[in-house]
Amino acid sequence: MLDKKRKQETQSIFQKVLEDKRAIRECIRKGEDISKIAKEREIKFATPL
């Protein structure tokens, strides 16, 4: 049971990362503010924006 839960959490983490990447890409295409998206989705970047 615990392994199933871990797999679901892992999939949801990867799914969240993919959705975040899509949102960032879309934001760049539209020329919007990336820091706004980062705050909404609680994304941490390696370098400050």
Biopython code that builds the backbone (N, CA, C, O; Angstrom):
import numpy as np
from Bio.PDB.StructureBuilder import StructureBuilder

atoms = [
    (1, "MET", "N", (0.829, -1.193, 0.000)),
    (1, "MET", "CA", (0.000, 0.000, 0.000)),
    (1, "MET", "C", (0.870, 1.251, 0.000)),
    (1, "MET", "O", (0.591, 2.211, -0.720)),
    (2, "LEU", "N", (1.917, 1.236, 0.806)),
    (2, "LEU", "CA", (2.791, 2.391, 0.895)),
    (2, "LEU", "C", (3.494, 2.649, -0.443)),
    (2, "LEU", "O", (3.678, 3.801, -0.836)),
    (3, "ASP", "N", (3.886, 1.576, -1.140)),
    (3, "ASP", "CA", (4.543, 1.732, -2.438)),
    (3, "ASP", "C", (3.607, 2.369, -3.456)),
    (3, "ASP", "O", (4.039, 3.197, -4.259)),
    (4, "LYS", "N", (2.326, 1.993, -3.432)),
    (4, "LYS", "CA", (1.361, 2.590, -4.355)),
    (4, "LYS", "C", (1.248, 4.085, -4.119)),
    (4, "LYS", "O", (1.209, 4.876, -5.061)),
    (5, "LYS", "N", (1.195, 4.461, -2.839)),
    (5, "LYS", "CA", (1.071, 5.881, -2.496)),
    (5, "LYS", "C", (2.305, 6.645, -2.966)),
    (5, "LYS", "O", (2.184, 7.749, -3.497)),
    (6, "ARG", "N", (3.482, 6.071, -2.776)),
    (6, "ARG", "CA", (4.715, 6.731, -3.216)),
    (6, "ARG", "C", (4.710, 6.916, -4.732)),
    (6, "ARG", "O", (5.118, 7.966, -5.229)),
    (7, "LYS", "N", (4.254, 5.909, -5.466)),
    (7, "LYS", "CA", (4.205, 6.025, -6.917)),
    (7, "LYS", "C", (3.258, 7.133, -7.340)),
    (7, "LYS", "O", (3.561, 7.897, -8.257)),
    (8, "GLN", "N", (2.103, 7.226, -6.673)),
    (8, "GLN", "CA", (1.144, 8.273, -7.007)),
    (8, "GLN", "C", (1.720, 9.642, -6.700)),
    (8, "GLN", "O", (1.549, 10.572, -7.488)),
    (9, "GLU", "N", (2.413, 9.789, -5.548)),
    (9, "GLU", "CA", (3.023, 11.058, -5.201)),
    (9, "GLU", "C", (4.115, 11.417, -6.199)),
    (9, "GLU", "O", (4.225, 12.566, -6.627)),
    (10, "THR", "N", (4.915, 10.429, -6.564)),
    (10, "THR", "CA", (5.985, 10.670, -7.524)),
    (10, "THR", "C", (5.411, 11.107, -8.863)),
    (10, "THR", "O", (5.917, 12.050, -9.472)),
    (11, "GLN", "N", (4.382, 10.450, -9.323)),
    (11, "GLN", "CA", (3.772, 10.823, -10.589)),
    (11, "GLN", "C", (3.208, 12.224, -10.505)),
    (11, "GLN", "O", (3.337, 13.000, -11.452)),
    (12, "SER", "N", (2.588, 12.562, -9.392)),
    (12, "SER", "CA", (2.002, 13.881, -9.279)),
    (12, "SER", "C", (3.083, 14.954, -9.214)),
    (12, "SER", "O", (2.882, 16.063, -9.709)),
    (13, "ILE", "N", (4.229, 14.637, -8.607)),
    (13, "ILE", "CA", (5.335, 15.591, -8.578)),
    (13, "ILE", "C", (5.842, 15.829, -9.995)),
    (13, "ILE", "O", (6.030, 16.975, -10.403)),
    (14, "PHE", "N", (6.062, 14.756, -10.743)),
    (14, "PHE", "CA", (6.521, 14.903, -12.113)),
    (14, "PHE", "C", (5.480, 15.616, -12.971)),
    (14, "PHE", "O", (5.827, 16.426, -13.830)),
    (15, "GLN", "N", (4.226, 15.319, -12.740)),
    (15, "GLN", "CA", (3.153, 15.980, -13.480)),
    (15, "GLN", "C", (3.153, 17.472, -13.179)),
    (15, "GLN", "O", (2.970, 18.290, -14.081)),
    (16, "LYS", "N", (3.359, 17.828, -11.918)),
    (16, "LYS", "CA", (3.406, 19.241, -11.530)),
    (16, "LYS", "C", (4.573, 19.943, -12.213)),
    (16, "LYS", "O", (4.431, 21.068, -12.693)),
    (17, "VAL", "N", (5.724, 19.281, -12.257)),
    (17, "VAL", "CA", (6.897, 19.871, -12.908)),
    (17, "VAL", "C", (6.612, 20.113, -14.386)),
    (17, "VAL", "O", (6.954, 21.170, -14.916)),
    (18, "LEU", "N", (5.993, 19.153, -15.051)),
    (18, "LEU", "CA", (5.673, 19.312, -16.464)),
    (18, "LEU", "C", (4.681, 20.457, -16.688)),
    (18, "LEU", "O", (4.823, 21.229, -17.636)),
    (19, "GLU", "N", (3.687, 20.561, -15.818)),
    (19, "GLU", "CA", (2.725, 21.652, -15.939)),
    (19, "GLU", "C", (3.388, 23.000, -15.695)),
    (19, "GLU", "O", (3.063, 23.984, -16.360)),
    (20, "ASP", "N", (4.322, 23.047, -14.738)),
    (20, "ASP", "CA", (5.056, 24.288, -14.472)),
    (20, "ASP", "C", (5.900, 24.693, -15.677)),
    (20, "ASP", "O", (5.963, 25.869, -16.036)),
    (21, "LYS", "N", (6.544, 23.711, -16.292)),
    (21, "LYS", "CA", (7.355, 24.010, -17.475)),
    (21, "LYS", "C", (6.493, 24.555, -18.609)),
    (21, "LYS", "O", (6.889, 25.491, -19.303)),
    (22, "ARG", "N", (5.324, 23.972, -18.789)),
    (22, "ARG", "CA", (4.411, 24.460, -19.831)),
    (22, "ARG", "C", (3.970, 25.890, -19.542)),
    (22, "ARG", "O", (3.897, 26.724, -20.444)),
    (23, "ALA", "N", (3.677, 26.161, -18.271)),
    (23, "ALA", "CA", (3.232, 27.501, -17.887)),
    (23, "ALA", "C", (4.342, 28.528, -18.112)),
    (23, "ALA", "O", (4.075, 29.634, -18.580)),
    (24, "ILE", "N", (5.575, 28.170, -17.784)),
    (24, "ILE", "CA", (6.706, 29.085, -17.994)),
    (24, "ILE", "C", (6.915, 29.323, -19.479)),
    (24, "ILE", "O", (7.126, 30.459, -19.904)),
    (25, "ARG", "N", (6.858, 28.265, -20.268)),
    (25, "ARG", "CA", (7.044, 28.395, -21.710)),
    (25, "ARG", "C", (5.970, 29.299, -22.315)),
    (25, "ARG", "O", (6.264, 30.161, -23.142)),
    (26, "GLU", "N", (4.731, 29.094, -21.895)),
    (26, "GLU", "CA", (3.615, 29.902, -22.395)),
    (26, "GLU", "C", (3.785, 31.363, -21.979)),
    (26, "GLU", "O", (3.494, 32.274, -22.754)),
    (27, "CYS", "N", (4.250, 31.574, -20.774)),
    (27, "CYS", "CA", (4.478, 32.920, -20.267)),
    (27, "CYS", "C", (5.543, 33.631, -21.106)),
    (27, "CYS", "O", (5.390, 34.806, -21.439)),
    (28, "ILE", "N", (6.601, 32.930, -21.440)),
    (28, "ILE", "CA", (7.663, 33.514, -22.255)),
    (28, "ILE", "C", (7.143, 33.838, -23.651)),
    (28, "ILE", "O", (7.464, 34.892, -24.200)),
    (29, "ARG", "N", (6.353, 32.955, -24.222)),
    (29, "ARG", "CA", (5.793, 33.194, -25.558)),
    (29, "ARG", "C", (4.925, 34.447, -25.591)),
    (29, "ARG", "O", (4.979, 35.232, -26.538)),
    (30, "LYS", "N", (4.120, 34.622, -24.539)),
    (30, "LYS", "CA", (3.221, 35.767, -24.492)),
    (30, "LYS", "C", (3.912, 37.038, -24.034)),
    (30, "LYS", "O", (3.351, 38.127, -24.162)),
    (31, "GLY", "N", (5.124, 36.917, -23.502)),
    (31, "GLY", "CA", (5.867, 38.077, -23.035)),
    (31, "GLY", "C", (5.388, 38.596, -21.693)),
    (31, "GLY", "O", (5.514, 39.787, -21.406)),
    (32, "GLU", "N", (4.841, 37.716, -20.870)),
    (32, "GLU", "CA", (4.332, 38.105, -19.563)),
    (32, "GLU", "C", (5.443, 38.056, -18.514)),
    (32, "GLU", "O", (6.585, 37.708, -18.816)),
    (33, "ASP", "N", (5.091, 38.408, -17.285)),
    (33, "ASP", "CA", (6.045, 38.448, -16.180)),
    (33, "ASP", "C", (6.217, 37.058, -15.573)),
    (33, "ASP", "O", (5.261, 36.483, -15.054)),
    (34, "ILE", "N", (7.430, 36.520, -15.637)),
    (34, "ILE", "CA", (7.700, 35.175, -15.140)),
    (34, "ILE", "C", (7.615, 35.127, -13.619)),
    (34, "ILE", "O", (7.187, 34.116, -13.060)),
    (35, "SER", "N", (8.014, 36.198, -12.940)),
    (35, "SER", "CA", (7.990, 36.183, -11.478)),
    (35, "SER", "C", (6.570, 36.039, -10.944)),
    (35, "SER", "O", (6.371, 35.477, -9.866)),
    (36, "LYS", "N", (5.584, 36.536, -11.679)),
    (36, "LYS", "CA", (4.188, 36.383, -11.271)),
    (36, "LYS", "C", (3.790, 34.899, -11.286)),
    (36, "LYS", "O", (3.161, 34.406, -10.350)),
    (37, "ILE", "N", (4.164, 34.203, -12.357)),
    (37, "ILE", "CA", (3.887, 32.764, -12.471)),
    (37, "ILE", "C", (4.620, 32.006, -11.365)),
    (37, "ILE", "O", (4.066, 31.086, -10.764)),
    (38, "ALA", "N", (5.875, 32.399, -11.101)),
    (38, "ALA", "CA", (6.666, 31.729, -10.073)),
    (38, "ALA", "C", (6.005, 31.865, -8.698)),
    (38, "ALA", "O", (5.990, 30.907, -7.924)),
    (39, "LYS", "N", (5.468, 33.029, -8.393)),
    (39, "LYS", "CA", (4.796, 33.214, -7.103)),
    (39, "LYS", "C", (3.515, 32.398, -7.032)),
    (39, "LYS", "O", (3.237, 31.773, -6.008)),
    (40, "GLU", "N", (2.735, 32.393, -8.100)),
    (40, "GLU", "CA", (1.475, 31.654, -8.109)),
    (40, "GLU", "C", (1.692, 30.156, -7.931)),
    (40, "GLU", "O", (0.962, 29.502, -7.187)),
    (41, "ARG", "N", (2.686, 29.623, -8.607)),
    (41, "ARG", "CA", (2.924, 28.177, -8.592)),
    (41, "ARG", "C", (3.995, 27.757, -7.595)),
    (41, "ARG", "O", (4.326, 26.576, -7.500)),
    (42, "GLU", "N", (4.545, 28.729, -6.842)),
    (42, "GLU", "CA", (5.592, 28.472, -5.858)),
    (42, "GLU", "C", (6.791, 27.768, -6.492)),
    (42, "GLU", "O", (7.254, 26.737, -6.003)),
    (43, "ILE", "N", (7.280, 28.342, -7.582)),
    (43, "ILE", "CA", (8.428, 27.795, -8.293)),
    (43, "ILE", "C", (9.685, 28.504, -7.791)),
    (43, "ILE", "O", (9.709, 29.729, -7.670)),
    (44, "LYS", "N", (10.712, 27.738, -7.504)),
    (44, "LYS", "CA", (11.996, 28.280, -7.079)),
    (44, "LYS", "C", (12.982, 28.126, -8.231)),
    (44, "LYS", "O", (13.150, 27.030, -8.767)),
    (45, "PHE", "N", (13.632, 29.223, -8.610)),
    (45, "PHE", "CA", (14.638, 29.193, -9.655)),
    (45, "PHE", "C", (16.024, 29.198, -9.030)),
    (45, "PHE", "O", (16.202, 29.688, -7.915)),
    (46, "ALA", "N", (16.999, 28.661, -9.733)),
    (46, "ALA", "CA", (18.360, 28.609, -9.220)),
    (46, "ALA", "C", (18.970, 30.011, -9.145)),
    (46, "ALA", "O", (19.750, 30.309, -8.240)),
    (47, "THR", "N", (18.611, 30.856, -10.092)),
    (47, "THR", "CA", (19.079, 32.243, -10.078)),
    (47, "THR", "C", (17.907, 33.167, -9.870)),
    (47, "THR", "O", (16.811, 32.892, -10.358)),
    (48, "PRO", "N", (18.110, 34.258, -9.156)),
    (48, "PRO", "CA", (16.982, 35.179, -8.932)),
    (48, "PRO", "C", (16.527, 35.839, -10.224)),
    (48, "PRO", "O", (17.312, 36.039, -11.150)),
    (49, "LEU", "N", (15.242, 36.171, -10.266)),
    (49, "LEU", "CA", (14.691, 36.819, -11.459)),
    (49, "LEU", "C", (14.833, 38.311, -11.391)),
    (49, "LEU", "O", (14.420, 39.013, -12.314)),
]
sb = StructureBuilder()
sb.init_structure("model")
sb.init_model(0)
sb.init_chain("A")
sb.init_seg("    ")
for serial, (resi, resn, name, xyz) in enumerate(atoms, 1):
    if name == "N":
        sb.init_residue(resn, " ", resi, " ")
    sb.init_atom(name, np.array(xyz, "f"), 0.0, 1.0, " ", f" {name:<3s}", serial, name[0])
structure = sb.get_structure()
